[in-house]
Amino acid sequence: MDNLALFLARFQFGMTAFFHFLYPPLTIGLATLLVITEGVYVFSKNQEYLRITRFFAKLFAINFVVGVATGIVMEFQFGTNWSQYSSYVGAIFGAPLAIEGLFAFFMESIFVGVMLLGWNRLSAKAHWVSTIFVALGSTLSAVWILVANSWMQSPTGYKIGSNGIPKMTNFRHVVFNPYFPSEFIHVIAAAWEYSAFFMAGVAAWFLIKNNKDMIMRKALKVAVISGVIVACLQIVLGDISAKEVVKYQPTKLAMMEAQWHSQRYAPETLFAIPNNQTESNGPQIGIPGMLSMLAYMNPAAKVMGFNKSISYINHKYNLKLTAAMFPPVSIVFWSFHIMMYFGFYFALVMLIAIYLLFKGKLYDSSKMLKVFWFSAFLPLIAIEFGWFTTEIGRQPFTVYGLLTTVKSVSPNVSALDVGLSTLMFTLIYITLASFAIFLFKKELKERAEGKDELAGESAPSAASNNKEALS
């Protein structure tokens, strides 16, 4: 594969990953919020929480269906564009993907059907259990996808066979590789955070139109209470995740912080304009010693610079990489910092909102409601920049220290083949995204106009509850 084909293959995989990651975070997080709202209904019999659950379950269904369609293409690319990667690590990498498809996604899909179609066919508790299994299934799907991805970040549980191909020696070590725990909790928390802002944004939109809407007042309350917990926790989890980068990917850390030269009392860079040509930063704002402190819990600790980190991994893995083989530092630096800026913004917004909630002023604060409506999809942008940091920062490796991207691509795929398929996939993804947006807007409009089909429906399990009482 020539350089243009390699570039297009990288672009296509990045593009499909971008569109695919638009949907699973909301599926994971919103399913968990539905468990909370339906659980409140089950134990309190408050019909307003049932209405919240049923309305947001419809939005969940739209997101779930489109998300399934976007995920299919990425798996096929392993065989079409990345055949050498699949041949090299397929025996290891394929196992968690197979488990995700055959077990977690299968379970999730079954119970999504039960949840969406079982409102008046199951008892309240039985239906709530189906919602719990949807949330569990979506989370387990994420587990196995993140096992595969984190193994690429810090491969363990294998040995190189006589044919030069890695062979799994310990499945437990593959699953619980060093990167997995921190990556898992960081990604899942991000999904919860996104869903809290999504629910808050939707509720705020209705409250801007009618702040006496009691159902959406309660939806906003659930979103804010959940959101403030996870938004503040996410800052801590992000720091834990970054410490794993320090241990296993020093080149990524150097790019994330635009740390060109090794130094003690390394600053935490808040703003900089990295320049690969001069291997220095333009205007820069930083906190002296903070990076050393965050990385090693010692402000005097020495942090490796970019070139030193390349020498380190060359020695560790017996490679001959040069700085030119790595992505521009500015891309990784800004991806990481935009994600970080958003993280602090989300925590601030939720802290202000919880204060207004306790003061009884949240629902009447038009400014706060507009902030939530504006911020509904901002966590998704932060998630995407987080993945940019993770995946671009791993370059030039597909499997860190083990397999480079150049050696991973299919040898007989031309730039024309990749270019045409990229164009086709882009058009399909744009169509699907437009369809999802259309359906979201349709559901919001119908409820705003009082055409909510749930208004006259009975609660799930009304007959079943009577049977339970008689028994």
RODO-2510 file (C-alpha; in nm, 4 decimals, decimal comma):
residues 471
     n   res          X          Y          Z
     1     m     0,0000     0,0000     0,0000
     2     d     0,1460     0,3370    -0,1048
     3     n     0,1600     0,6473     0,1145
     4     l    -0,1639     0,7963    -0,0218
     5     a    -0,3512     0,4693     0,0311
     6     l    -0,2108     0,4458     0,3840
     7     f    -0,3248     0,8007     0,4582
     8     l    -0,6729     0,7297     0,3220
     9     a    -0,6941     0,4015     0,5152
    10     r    -0,6077     0,5861     0,8360
    11     f    -0,8581     0,8579     0,7503
    12     q    -1,1322     0,6068     0,6713
    13     f    -1,0791     0,4172     0,9942
    14     g    -1,0715     0,7430     1,1896
    15     m    -1,3858     0,8646     1,0153
    16     t    -1,5781     0,5436     1,0825
    17     a    -1,4573     0,5441     1,4432
    18     f    -1,5701     0,9064     1,4805
    19     f    -1,9217     0,8320     1,3578
    20     h    -1,9442     0,5085     1,5537
    21     f    -1,8384     0,6760     1,8786
    22     l    -2,1173     0,9317     1,8318
    23     y    -2,3743     0,6784     1,9484
    24     p    -2,2540     0,4147     2,2007
    25     p    -2,1740     0,6667     2,4791
    26     l    -2,5358     0,7847     2,4831
    27     t    -2,6613     0,4271     2,4653
    28     i    -2,4491     0,3289     2,7654
    29     g    -2,5245     0,6329     2,9780
    30     l    -2,8893     0,6860     2,8931
    31     a    -2,9678     0,3213     2,9671
    32     t    -2,8274     0,3738     3,3169
    33     l    -3,0383     0,6881     3,3677
    34     l    -3,3466     0,4950     3,2532
    35     v    -3,2713     0,2370     3,5219
    36     i    -3,2720     0,5199     3,7773
    37     t    -3,5925     0,6906     3,6609
    38     e    -3,7836     0,3650     3,6160
    39     g    -3,6549     0,2403     3,9510
    40     v    -3,7946     0,5523     4,1175
    41     y    -4,1298     0,4817     3,9507
    42     v    -4,1316     0,1167     4,0539
    43     f    -4,0744     0,1930     4,4216
    44     s    -4,2639     0,5231     4,4495
    45     k    -4,5459     0,4631     4,1958
    46     n    -4,4956     0,8235     4,0846
    47     q    -4,6358     0,8301     3,7309
    48     e    -4,4215     1,1290     3,6347
    49     y    -4,1068     0,9146     3,6518
    50     l    -4,2757     0,6579     3,4289
    51     r    -4,3424     0,9309     3,1734
    52     i    -3,9792     1,0409     3,1927
    53     t    -3,8632     0,6837     3,1350
    54     r    -4,0947     0,6213     2,8423
    55     f    -4,0092     0,9459     2,6663
    56     f    -3,6327     0,9081     2,6973
    57     a    -3,6584     0,5388     2,6072
    58     k    -3,7809     0,6511     2,2647
    59     l    -3,4762     0,8749     2,2219
    60     f    -3,2608     0,5853     2,3426
    61     a    -3,4128     0,3578     2,0770
    62     i    -3,3340     0,6016     1,7954
    63     n    -2,9744     0,6329     1,9094
    64     f    -2,9362     0,2564     1,9562
    65     v    -3,0589     0,1654     1,6077
    66     v    -2,8361     0,4179     1,4292
    67     g    -2,5392     0,3234     1,6469
    68     v    -2,5675    -0,0427     1,5486
    69     a    -2,5522     0,0468     1,1805
    70     t    -2,2406     0,2620     1,2196
    71     g    -2,0478    -0,0059     1,4082
    72     i    -2,0635    -0,2710     1,1371
    73     v    -1,8270    -0,1006     0,8906
    74     m    -1,5395    -0,0704     1,1350
    75     e    -1,5213    -0,4450     1,1948
    76     f    -1,5126    -0,5182     0,8221
    77     q    -1,2192    -0,2806     0,7809
    78     f    -0,9968    -0,5107     0,9827
    79     g    -1,0211    -0,7591     0,6979
    80     t    -1,0195    -0,5180     0,4047
    81     n    -0,7791    -0,2361     0,4917
    82     w    -0,5880    -0,3838     0,7853
    83     s    -0,5356    -0,7466     0,6861
    84     q    -0,1753    -0,7629     0,8072
    85     y    -0,2820    -0,6323     1,1465
    86     s    -0,5589    -0,8951     1,1617
    87     s    -0,3193    -1,1716     1,0609
    88     y    -0,0619    -1,0630     1,3173
    89     v    -0,2745    -1,0142     1,6300
    90     g    -0,6114    -1,1552     1,5232
    91     a    -0,5808    -1,4576     1,7529
    92     i    -0,5639    -1,2213     2,0503
    93     f    -0,7550    -0,9143     1,9367
    94     g    -1,0397    -1,1173     1,7884
    95     a    -1,1326    -1,2913     2,1138
    96     p    -1,2781    -0,9897     2,3014
    97     l    -1,4551    -0,8688     1,9858
    98     a    -1,6145    -1,2104     1,9410
    99     i    -1,7284    -1,2190     2,3042
   100     e    -1,8735    -0,8688     2,2681
   101     g    -2,0769    -0,9665     1,9623
   102     l    -2,1888    -1,3136     2,0720
   103     f    -2,2651    -1,2385     2,4351
   104     a    -2,2890    -0,8733     2,5400
   105     f    -2,4456    -0,7215     2,2276
   106     f    -2,6744    -1,0221     2,1837
   107     m    -2,8040    -0,9824     2,5394
   108     e    -2,8419    -0,6074     2,5005
   109     s    -3,0364    -0,6422     2,1733
   110     i    -3,2807    -0,8943     2,3176
   111     f    -3,3611    -0,6846     2,6218
   112     v    -3,3879    -0,3635     2,4184
   113     g    -3,6779    -0,5323     2,2405
   114     v    -3,8299    -0,6425     2,5709
   115     m    -3,7897    -0,2923     2,7165
   116     l    -3,9442    -0,1117     2,4185
   117     l    -4,2309    -0,3540     2,3549
   118     g    -4,3041    -0,4776     2,7048
   119     w    -4,4530    -0,1681     2,8675
   120     n    -4,8056    -0,3108     2,8991
   121     r    -4,7076    -0,6765     2,8854
   122     l    -4,4867    -0,7067     3,1938
   123     s    -4,5189    -0,6181     3,5575
   124     a    -4,3491    -0,2943     3,6630
   125     k    -4,0673    -0,4813     3,8357
   126     a    -4,0182    -0,7248     3,5473
   127     h    -3,9987    -0,4381     3,2999
   128     w    -3,7501    -0,2584     3,5227
   129     v    -3,5364    -0,5740     3,5251
   130     s    -3,5371    -0,5713     3,1435
   131     t    -3,4135    -0,2100     3,1532
   132     i    -3,1395    -0,3129     3,3961
   133     f    -3,0289    -0,5842     3,1533
   134     v    -3,0196    -0,3308     2,8697
   135     a    -2,7876    -0,1107     3,0770
   136     l    -2,5819    -0,4129     3,1790
   137     g    -2,5576    -0,5356     2,8193
   138     s    -2,4488    -0,1981     2,6838
   139     t    -2,1864    -0,1683     2,9567
   140     l    -2,0581    -0,5214     2,8928
   141     s    -2,0321    -0,4396     2,5215
   142     a    -1,8130    -0,1462     2,6180
   143     v    -1,6078    -0,3713     2,8453
   144     w    -1,5021    -0,6032     2,5638
   145     i    -1,4433    -0,3250     2,3122
   146     l    -1,2257    -0,1493     2,5695
   147     v    -1,0432    -0,4739     2,6484
   148     a    -0,9462    -0,4929     2,2811
   149     n    -0,8486    -0,1270     2,2623
   150     s    -0,6594    -0,1163     2,5912
   151     w    -0,4646    -0,4292     2,4921
   152     m    -0,3446    -0,2354     2,1880
   153     q    -0,2265     0,0366     2,4281
   154     s    -0,0435    -0,1985     2,6690
   155     p    -0,0193    -0,5538     2,5273
   156     t     0,0242    -0,8346     2,7806
   157     g    -0,0634    -1,2030     2,8114
   158     y     0,1175    -1,3139     2,4953
   159     k     0,4458    -1,4462     2,3650
   160     i     0,5981    -1,4363     2,0180
   161     g     0,5733    -1,7785     1,8537
   162     s     0,8288    -1,9470     1,6337
   163     n     0,6558    -1,7982     1,3287
   164     g     0,6991    -1,4448     1,4647
   165     i     0,3258    -1,4100     1,5424
   166     p     0,2023    -1,3231     1,8948
   167     k     0,0239    -1,6114     2,0666
   168     m    -0,2057    -1,5704     2,3652
   169     t    -0,0624    -1,7272     2,6795
   170     n    -0,2928    -1,5886     2,9464
   171     f    -0,6452    -1,4697     2,8662
   172     r    -0,6822    -1,3070     3,2085
   173     h    -0,3731    -1,0952     3,1452
   174     v    -0,5094    -0,9958     2,8034
   175     v    -0,8373    -0,8830     2,9609
   176     f    -0,6875    -0,7160     3,2663
   177     n    -0,3994    -0,5527     3,0860
   178     p    -0,2464    -0,2514     3,2660
   179     y    -0,4401     0,0034     3,0612
   180     f    -0,7852    -0,1537     3,0931
   181     p    -0,9077    -0,0533     3,4433
   182     s    -0,8344     0,3177     3,4050
   183     e    -0,9549     0,3328     3,0442
   184     f    -1,2773     0,1523     3,1328
   185     i    -1,3785     0,3731     3,4246
   186     h    -1,2805     0,6890     3,2349
   187     v    -1,4838     0,5947     2,9250
   188     i    -1,7899     0,4732     3,1166
   189     a    -1,7904     0,7844     3,3349
   190     a    -1,7716     0,9950     3,0176
   191     a    -2,0774     0,8123     2,8823
   192     w    -2,2704     0,8784     3,2037
   193     e    -2,1631     1,2428     3,2003
   194     y    -2,2753     1,2849     2,8399
   195     s    -2,6127     1,1271     2,9125
   196     a    -2,6684     1,3476     3,2175
   197     f    -2,6063     1,6575     3,0038
   198     f    -2,8220     1,5150     2,7243
   199     m    -3,1163     1,4571     2,9589
   200     a    -3,0602     1,7962     3,1226
   201     g    -3,0436     1,9653     2,7806
   202     v    -3,3650     1,8055     2,6578
   203     a    -3,5444     1,8848     2,9834
   204     a    -3,4143     2,2422     2,9734
   205     w    -3,5483     2,2865     2,6198
   206     f    -3,8990     2,1990     2,7369
   207     l    -3,8669     2,4121     3,0504
   208     i    -3,7597     2,7143     2,8469
   209     k    -4,0926     2,6811     2,6677
   210     n    -4,2896     2,5984     2,9837
   211     n    -4,1100     2,6030     3,3175
   212     k    -4,4189     2,4543     3,4880
   213     d    -4,3646     2,1212     3,3097
   214     m    -4,3428     1,8979     3,6189
   215     i    -4,2231     1,5927     3,4273
   216     m    -3,9278     1,7759     3,2788
   217     r    -3,8539     1,9424     3,6119
   218     k    -3,8049     1,5971     3,7599
   219     a    -3,5998     1,4855     3,4574
   220     l    -3,3715     1,7851     3,5062
   221     k    -3,3413     1,7075     3,8760
   222     v    -3,2335     1,3479     3,8036
   223     a    -2,9861     1,4693     3,5417
   224     v    -2,8298     1,7331     3,7682
   225     i    -2,7937     1,5057     4,0723
   226     s    -2,6410     1,2308     3,8583
   227     g    -2,4347     1,4762     3,6570
   228     v    -2,2713     1,6608     3,9437
   229     i    -2,1458     1,3337     4,0900
   230     v    -1,9986     1,1985     3,7697
   231     a    -1,8659     1,5344     3,6402
   232     c    -1,6622     1,5925     3,9566
   233     l    -1,5540     1,2276     3,9695
   234     q    -1,4447     1,2384     3,6053
   235     i    -1,1693     1,4886     3,6838
   236     v    -1,0181     1,2382     3,9280
   237     l    -1,0666     0,9478     3,6859
   238     g    -0,9005     1,1454     3,4070
   239     d    -0,5971     1,1973     3,6283
   240     i    -0,5831     0,8242     3,7051
   241     s    -0,6019     0,7450     3,3338
   242     a    -0,3226     0,9941     3,2581
   243     k    -0,0980     0,8220     3,5131
   244     e    -0,1215     0,5025     3,3065
   245     v     0,0007     0,7016     3,0064
   246     v     0,3001     0,8087     3,2172
   247     k     0,3858     0,4455     3,2903
   248     y     0,3344     0,2848     2,9518
   249     q     0,3367     0,5507     2,6765
   250     p     0,5910     0,8247     2,7491
   251     t     0,5815     0,9503     2,3903
   252     k     0,2071     1,0131     2,4206
   253     l     0,2564     1,1998     2,7484
   254     a     0,5229     1,4207     2,5902
   255     m     0,2868     1,5052     2,3039
   256     m    -0,0117     1,5621     2,5330
   257     e     0,1871     1,8169     2,7323
   258     a     0,4084     1,9512     2,4493
   259     q     0,7042     1,8531     2,6660
   260     w     0,9959     1,8748     2,4235
   261     h     1,2847     1,8461     2,6675
   262     s     1,3338     1,6380     2,9799
   263     q     1,3241     1,8456     3,2956
   264     r     1,2570     1,8515     3,6657
   265     y     0,9764     2,0673     3,8004
   266     a     0,8038     2,0156     3,4647
   267     p     0,5117     2,2552     3,4209
   268     e     0,1522     2,1561     3,3572
   269     t     0,0990     2,3376     3,0286
   270     l    -0,2389     2,5107     3,0146
   271     f    -0,1834     2,6799     2,6801
   272     a     0,0870     2,6529     2,4176
   273     i     0,1499     2,6617     2,0448
   274     p     0,3746     2,3587     1,9782
   275     n     0,6152     2,3800     1,6842
   276     n     0,7543     2,0525     1,5491
   277     q     1,0092     2,2318     1,3306
   278     t     1,1832     2,4105     1,6170
   279     e     1,0904     2,1477     1,8782
   280     s     0,9685     2,4197     2,1094
   281     n     0,6505     2,6013     2,2085
   282     g     0,5442     2,9507     2,1102
   283     p     0,3465     3,1517     2,3660
   284     q     0,3004     2,9223     2,6654
   285     i     0,1175     2,9308     2,9978
   286     g     0,1902     2,6654     3,2579
   287     i     0,1994     2,5855     3,6274
   288     p     0,5604     2,5129     3,7340
   289     g     0,6180     2,1678     3,8812
   290     m     0,2563     2,0617     3,8394
   291     l     0,3172     1,8027     3,5644
   292     s     0,5938     1,6409     3,7713
   293     m     0,3580     1,6391     4,0679
   294     l     0,0629     1,4926     3,8777
   295     a     0,2767     1,2313     3,7013
   296     y     0,4984     1,1175     3,9885
   297     m     0,3536     1,2823     4,3030
   298     n     0,6805     1,4726     4,3325
   299     p     0,7220     1,8293     4,1991
   300     a     1,0977     1,7702     4,1556
   301     a     1,0525     1,4515     3,9502
   302     k     1,2050     1,4447     3,6037
   303     v     0,9627     1,4155     3,3116
   304     m     1,0925     1,2800     2,9814
   305     g     1,0870     1,5104     2,6825
   306     f     0,9635     1,4075     2,3378
   307     n     1,2962     1,3061     2,1828
   308     k     1,4134     1,1357     2,5006
   309     s     1,0914     0,9335     2,5145
   310     i     1,1478     0,8169     2,1555
   311     s     1,4981     0,7017     2,2494
   312     y     1,3526     0,5254     2,5508
   313     i     1,1002     0,3192     2,3534
   314     n     1,3566     0,2482     2,0796
   315     h     1,5795     0,0952     2,3447
   316     k     1,2940    -0,0835     2,5214
   317     y     1,1458    -0,2422     2,2088
   318     n     1,4634    -0,2580     1,9948
   319     l     1,3270    -0,0202     1,7311
   320     k     1,4651     0,2600     1,5135
   321     l     1,1895     0,5207     1,5203
   322     t     1,2492     0,8875     1,4470
   323     a     1,0499     1,1978     1,5426
   324     a     0,9267     1,2295     1,1824
   325     m     0,7344     0,9007     1,2234
   326     f     0,5166     1,0472     1,4988
   327     p     0,2104     1,2682     1,4466
   328     p     0,2398     1,6462     1,4882
   329     v     0,2610     1,7238     1,8582
   330     s     0,0063     2,0044     1,8240
   331     i    -0,2719     1,7590     1,7281
   332     v    -0,2292     1,5451     2,0373
   333     f    -0,1665     1,8472     2,2598
   334     w    -0,4838     2,0287     2,1571
   335     s    -0,6997     1,7148     2,1523
   336     f    -0,5993     1,6460     2,5116
   337     h    -0,6360     2,0041     2,6291
   338     i    -0,9752     2,0636     2,4670
   339     m    -1,0995     1,7499     2,6427
   340     m    -0,9495     1,8756     2,9681
   341     y    -1,1029     2,2238     2,9350
   342     f    -1,4438     2,0694     2,8739
   343     g    -1,4053     1,8440     3,1783
   344     f    -1,3626     2,1394     3,4130
   345     y    -1,6453     2,3269     3,2379
   346     f    -1,8846     2,0344     3,2921
   347     a    -1,7995     2,0124     3,6619
   348     l    -1,8494     2,3889     3,7035
   349     v    -2,1872     2,3841     3,5273
   350     m    -2,3141     2,0943     3,7376
   351     l    -2,1895     2,2494     4,0639
   352     i    -2,3736     2,5730     3,9855
   353     a    -2,6842     2,3768     3,8875
   354     i    -2,6893     2,1685     4,2072
   355     y    -2,6549     2,4891     4,4108
   356     l    -2,9519     2,6428     4,2274
   357     l    -3,1484     2,3203     4,2719
   358     f    -3,1018     2,3211     4,6486
   359     k    -3,1922     2,6908     4,6580
   360     g    -3,5105     2,6192     4,4617
   361     k    -3,4055     2,8521     4,1771
   362     l    -3,2956     2,6104     3,9062
   363     y    -3,6234     2,5793     3,7137
   364     d    -3,6756     2,9563     3,7029
   365     s    -3,3198     3,0376     3,5944
   366     s    -3,3515     3,1022     3,2217
   367     k    -2,9749     3,1482     3,1919
   368     m    -2,9008     2,8091     3,3474
   369     l    -3,1623     2,6374     3,1318
   370     k    -3,0061     2,7915     2,8203
   371     v    -2,6617     2,6756     2,9354
   372     f    -2,7906     2,3186     2,9629
   373     w    -2,9586     2,3354     2,6233
   374     f    -2,6394     2,4716     2,4692
   375     s    -2,4252     2,2102     2,6482
   376     a    -2,6361     1,9022     2,5707
   377     f    -2,3905     1,7616     2,3139
   378     l    -2,0678     1,9198     2,4356
   379     p    -1,9656     1,6064     2,6320
   380     l    -1,9821     1,4153     2,3044
   381     i    -1,7273     1,6567     2,1572
   382     a    -1,5080     1,6030     2,4639
   383     i    -1,5382     1,2252     2,4197
   384     e    -1,4309     1,2476     2,0560
   385     f    -1,1284     1,4600     2,1461
   386     g    -1,0457     1,2056     2,4165
   387     w    -1,0385     0,9325     2,1542
   388     f    -0,8280     1,1526     1,9256
   389     t    -0,5778     1,1804     2,2098
   390     t    -0,5806     0,8070     2,2748
   391     e    -0,5551     0,6868     1,9166
   392     i    -0,3449     0,9567     1,7489
   393     g    -0,1155     0,9656     2,0500
   394     r    -0,0513     0,5919     2,0098
   395     q     0,0940     0,6421     1,6617
   396     p     0,3093     0,5248     1,4916
   397     f     0,1881     0,2010     1,6529
   398     t    -0,1317     0,0053     1,6140
   399     v    -0,0174    -0,2141     1,9043
   400     y     0,2126    -0,0071     2,1206
   401     g     0,5728    -0,1231     2,1013
   402     l     0,4760    -0,4340     1,9067
   403     l     0,3337    -0,3453     1,5646
   404     t     0,3576    -0,0215     1,3659
   405     t     0,0768     0,1179     1,1527
   406     v     0,2851     0,0934     0,8371
   407     k     0,3165    -0,2830     0,8866
   408     s    -0,0554    -0,3243     0,9632
   409     v    -0,2210    -0,2238     0,6376
   410     s    -0,3371    -0,4469     0,3539
   411     p    -0,0665    -0,4660     0,0854
   412     n    -0,2883    -0,4877    -0,2234
   413     v    -0,5465    -0,2157    -0,1593
   414     s    -0,5060     0,0906    -0,3819
   415     a    -0,5677     0,4536    -0,2958
   416     l    -0,8631     0,4541    -0,5391
   417     d    -1,0245     0,1574    -0,3600
   418     v    -0,9928     0,3241    -0,0204
   419     g    -1,0937     0,6662    -0,1533
   420     l    -1,4157     0,5468    -0,3176
   421     s    -1,5196     0,3373    -0,0182
   422     t    -1,4431     0,6317     0,2131
   423     l    -1,6700     0,8560     0,0058
   424     m    -1,9455     0,5942     0,0111
   425     f    -1,9230     0,5431     0,3874
   426     t    -1,9192     0,9185     0,4482
   427     l    -2,2421     0,9637     0,2534
   428     i    -2,4049     0,6726     0,4373
   429     y    -2,2982     0,8053     0,7778
   430     i    -2,4203     1,1566     0,6994
   431     t    -2,7549     1,0113     0,5899
   432     l    -2,7851     0,8080     0,9105
   433     a    -2,6898     1,1044     1,1279
   434     s    -2,9448     1,3234     0,9480
   435     f    -3,2091     1,0556     0,9990
   436     a    -3,1318     1,0372     1,3711
   437     i    -3,1476     1,4166     1,4070
   438     f    -3,4802     1,4222     1,2191
   439     l    -3,6295     1,1604     1,4524
   440     f    -3,4971     1,3351     1,7645
   441     k    -3,6524     1,6635     1,6526
   442     k    -3,9789     1,4880     1,5653
   443     e    -4,0090     1,3387     1,9155
   444     l    -3,9328     1,6717     2,0830
   445     k    -4,1769     1,8584     1,8592
   446     e    -4,4597     1,6113     1,9186
   447     r    -4,4261     1,6382     2,2929
   448     a    -4,3974     2,0178     2,2805
   449     e    -4,7193     2,0326     2,0777
   450     g    -4,9028     1,8074     2,3228
   451     k    -4,9094     1,5117     2,0852
   452     d    -4,7345     1,2832     2,3313
   453     e    -4,8722     0,9379     2,2561
   454     l    -4,8034     0,8320     2,6144
   455     a    -5,0464     1,0779     2,7674
   456     g    -5,3439     0,8496     2,7668
   457     e    -5,1674     0,5180     2,8198
   458     s    -5,1803     0,3242     3,1405
   459     a    -4,8728     0,2423     3,3416
   460     p    -4,6997    -0,0820     3,2602
   461     s    -4,8054    -0,3651     3,4776
   462     a    -5,1316    -0,2143     3,6013
   463     a    -5,3035    -0,5514     3,5656
   464     s    -4,9956    -0,7378     3,6807
   465     n    -4,9655    -0,5223     3,9910
   466     n    -5,3233    -0,6131     4,0841
   467     k    -5,2403    -0,9791     4,0462
   468     e    -4,9346    -0,9342     4,2644
   469     a    -5,1454    -0,7635     4,5317
   470     l    -5,4055    -1,0435     4,5278
   471     s    -5,1371    -1,3085     4,5553
***
